[in-house]
């Protein structure tokens, strides 16, 4: 489960070969032990929870980096290491 980005205390991760549970491209956002799973295509929160201000940051970051995220998703589901993506605070 590589961490592909970090910003404002949020760790963004993509799991290798993770297509079973949510059946669509998604990321895991971890903030102080709370984890939210977000759809890459639309930014919807699929599972878990984060503070509302952190949800807004993750959704904005997904929108900015959607193409890179989809490319990383393809790498990860095929067992290849995804590339790092800049955070909002860089």
Secondary structure as a PSIPRED ss2 file (coil, helix, strand):
# PSIPRED VFORMAT (PSIPRED V4.0)

   1 X C   1.000  0.000  0.000
   2 X E   0.000  0.000  1.000
   3 X E   0.000  0.000  1.000
   4 X E   0.000  0.000  1.000
   5 X E   0.000  0.000  1.000
   6 X E   0.000  0.000  1.000
   7 X E   0.000  0.000  1.000
   8 X C   1.000  0.000  0.000
   9 X C   1.000  0.000  0.000
  10 X E   0.000  0.000  1.000
  11 X E   0.000  0.000  1.000
  12 X E   0.000  0.000  1.000
  13 X E   0.000  0.000  1.000
  14 X E   0.000  0.000  1.000
  15 X C   1.000  0.000  0.000
  16 X C   1.000  0.000  0.000
  17 X C   1.000  0.000  0.000
  18 X C   1.000  0.000  0.000
  19 X C   1.000  0.000  0.000
  20 X C   1.000  0.000  0.000
  21 X C   1.000  0.000  0.000
  22 X C   1.000  0.000  0.000
  23 X C   1.000  0.000  0.000
  24 X C   1.000  0.000  0.000
  25 X C   1.000  0.000  0.000
  26 X E   0.000  0.000  1.000
  27 X E   0.000  0.000  1.000
  28 X E   0.000  0.000  1.000
  29 X E   0.000  0.000  1.000
  30 X E   0.000  0.000  1.000
  31 X E   0.000  0.000  1.000
  32 X C   1.000  0.000  0.000
  33 X C   1.000  0.000  0.000
  34 X E   0.000  0.000  1.000
  35 X E   0.000  0.000  1.000
  36 X E   0.000  0.000  1.000
  37 X E   0.000  0.000  1.000
  38 X E   0.000  0.000  1.000
  39 X E   0.000  0.000  1.000
  40 X C   1.000  0.000  0.000
  41 X C   1.000  0.000  0.000
  42 X C   1.000  0.000  0.000
  43 X C   1.000  0.000  0.000
  44 X C   1.000  0.000  0.000
  45 X E   0.000  0.000  1.000
  46 X E   0.000  0.000  1.000
  47 X E   0.000  0.000  1.000
  48 X E   0.000  0.000  1.000
  49 X C   1.000  0.000  0.000
  50 X C   1.000  0.000  0.000
  51 X C   1.000  0.000  0.000
  52 X H   0.000  1.000  0.000
  53 X H   0.000  1.000  0.000
  54 X H   0.000  1.000  0.000
  55 X H   0.000  1.000  0.000
  56 X H   0.000  1.000  0.000
  57 X H   0.000  1.000  0.000
  58 X H   0.000  1.000  0.000
  59 X H   0.000  1.000  0.000
  60 X H   0.000  1.000  0.000
  61 X H   0.000  1.000  0.000
  62 X H   0.000  1.000  0.000
  63 X H   0.000  1.000  0.000
  64 X H   0.000  1.000  0.000
  65 X C   1.000  0.000  0.000
  66 X H   0.000  1.000  0.000
  67 X H   0.000  1.000  0.000
  68 X H   0.000  1.000  0.000
  69 X H   0.000  1.000  0.000
  70 X H   0.000  1.000  0.000
  71 X H   0.000  1.000  0.000
  72 X H   0.000  1.000  0.000
  73 X H   0.000  1.000  0.000
  74 X H   0.000  1.000  0.000
  75 X H   0.000  1.000  0.000
  76 X H   0.000  1.000  0.000
  77 X H   0.000  1.000  0.000
  78 X C   1.000  0.000  0.000
  79 X C   1.000  0.000  0.000
  80 X C   1.000  0.000  0.000
  81 X C   1.000  0.000  0.000
  82 X C   1.000  0.000  0.000
  83 X C   1.000  0.000  0.000
  84 X C   1.000  0.000  0.000
  85 X C   1.000  0.000  0.000
  86 X C   1.000  0.000  0.000
  87 X C   1.000  0.000  0.000
  88 X C   1.000  0.000  0.000
  89 X C   1.000  0.000  0.000
  90 X C   1.000  0.000  0.000
